[in-house]
Amino acid sequence: MLSGNILTEYAAGDEITIYAGMGKITRYPGITEQYFAFGAAPGGYQVGNPSLDPEEKYEVDVGARYGNDRIKAEVSVFAAGDEVPAPGRYVYITAKYDL
C-alpha cells in the first residue's frame, strides 16, 4: 500500500497563483482496533476485529492565491472520500483573507 500526494502550481501573473493537487492516504488499523477484547462500550462491549483491512482515502485540492504588498487572499476547494473524488463531491470550501 502506498500513500502520497502531488501538487502543481501555475503562476497566472505576478500576483495570482493557481494550484491543484491530489493524494492517496492509507491508514492501517491500530492494535486496539484489531485485538481489543471486551472493553466497556455504551450498550455492550467493544471487541476487536483482527481481519480489518487498511482504509484508503483519496483527496483533491484546487485553489487560487492572490497577493501583493497590501492584500493577500486565498480560496480553495477540497474533496475527500473512499473513492476517487469526482467534481461535485465537495467536503468543504475554505477562504482566507489577510488584510
C-alpha positions in Angstrom: 0.0 0.0 0.0 1.3 3.4 -0.9 0.5 6.9 0.3 1.5 10.2 -1.2 0.4 13.3 -2.9 1.2 15.6 -5.8 0.7 19.3 -6.1 1.2 21.6 -9.1 1.1 25.4 -9.2 0.8 27.8 -12.1 1.8 31.5 -11.9 -1.1 33.2 -13.7 0.6 36.6 -13.2 2.8 38.4 -10.7 0.1 38.3 -8.1 -2.0 35.2 -8.9 -1.1 31.5 -8.4 -3.5 28.7 -9.3 -2.8 25.3 -7.8 -4.3 21.7 -7.9 -3.3 18.6 -6.0 -4.4 15.1 -5.4 -3.3 12.3 -3.0 -4.0 8.9 -1.5 -3.7 8.1 2.1 -3.6 4.6 3.6 -4.3 4.0 7.3 -3.7 0.7 8.8 -5.9 -0.4 11.8 -4.4 0.0 15.2 -3.6 -2.8 17.6 -6.6 -1.8 19.7 -9.0 -1.9 16.7 -7.8 -5.4 15.9 -7.3 -7.1 19.2 -9.2 -5.2 21.9 -11.2 -7.7 23.9 -14.4 -6.9 25.9 -13.9 -3.2 26.5 -16.9 -1.4 28.0 -18.9 0.5 25.4 -22.4 2.1 25.5 -24.9 -0.7 25.3 -22.4 -3.6 25.4 -18.8 -4.4 24.8 -16.2 -3.5 22.3 -14.4 -6.4 20.6 -11.6 -6.0 18.1 -11.5 -7.5 14.6 -8.1 -9.0 13.6 -9.2 -9.2 10.0 -9.7 -5.4 9.4 -8.3 -4.2 6.1 -6.4 -0.9 5.7 -8.5 2.2 5.0 -7.8 4.1 1.8 -8.8 7.7 1.3 -8.4 9.9 -1.8 -8.2 13.7 -1.8 -8.3 16.5 -4.3 -7.5 20.2 -3.6 -7.9 23.1 -6.0 -7.4 26.7 -5.3 -6.0 30.1 -6.1 -3.9 32.6 -4.2 -3.7 36.4 -4.7 -1.2 38.6 -3.1 0.6 41.9 -3.3 2.2 44.3 -0.8 -1.2 45.4 0.6 -3.5 42.4 0.4 -3.4 38.6 0.4 -6.3 36.2 -0.3 -6.7 32.5 -0.9 -9.7 30.4 -2.0 -9.6 26.6 -2.1 -11.9 23.6 -2.6 -11.2 20.3 -1.0 -12.8 16.9 -1.7 -12.1 13.6 0.0 -13.6 10.2 0.1 -13.0 6.4 0.0 -13.5 6.5 -3.8 -11.6 8.6 -6.3 -13.1 12.1 -5.9 -15.2 13.5 -8.7 -16.3 17.1 -9.3 -19.2 18.0 -7.1 -18.3 15.7 -4.2 -17.0 18.6 -2.0 -16.5 18.2 1.7 -16.0 21.9 2.4 -14.9 25.2 0.9 -12.4 27.5 2.6 -11.4 31.1 2.0 -8.7 33.0 3.8 -8.2 36.8 3.8 -5.2 38.7 5.3 -5.9 42.5 5.2 
